Amino acid sequence: MDTDAILTEAESALRGGDLNAAEAVLTRSWPDIAKMPGDALHLLADIRFRSGKAADAESLLRAATKVEPDSQRHHIALGHTLASAGNFKAACESYRRALQINEAWPGLLRTLSQTALDAGDLVEAERAARRLIDTAPTAMAWSALSSALRAQAKGAEALAAADEGIRLEPNERSVQHSRGASLLMVGRAAEALTIFQELVANGVREPVLSVNHGTALLMLGRRSEADAVFDDALKRWPHAPNLRAQIAARRR
């Protein structure tokens, strides 16, 4: 059986939810993992990740990038695996390598911008967002830039970026939220609250929206309403990273 046929059989088992069978196809064909081709290593990494073995997945993807250093998909998958483990700095390195191969991969610059924010590299986050705008000036791109600017406490610039996104796509929810968050930063809580309330009315439910919604209410002196929003968020997302700490900080 040739390599393509082996991979097709393993992928079929994986799609069927049989992780053990999918792995068995690969390890039967390549008993020595060190001799696996890059695509087989990538697929085995996916199987191990779905099995809850993130460290194994990382190791296998690193091996895949060495076997096929110019395969963009290996670097991107490695970045995703690292980010899922909270290793945002290393994830950024993988995404940057992937961009060197092909900057046009859909969503990659936005992913780099957000991951850089998570890593605390605000300069990288802004730079990636501006590159995204240069290549594809969408509302999502302007929203990414607005987020990066807010992280640097550049409220007026963040609002201007969000306004550019709104101009392009008035109904895009991400940029609507970015505009609301930027309005909060420049002290225009009443306008921000209107945006957050409209998003909630349209069915948007996200931890960050609840934090900003409650913050706007607090800034307007509506403490009981803010508490209700915060309490609801804590019930909805009890395990959301940093949510409890963010709410506690605002309730002081």
Order of alpha helices (4+ residues) and beta strands (2+ residues): alpha-alpha-alpha-alpha-alpha-alpha-alpha-alpha-alpha-alpha-alpha-alpha-alpha-alpha-alpha
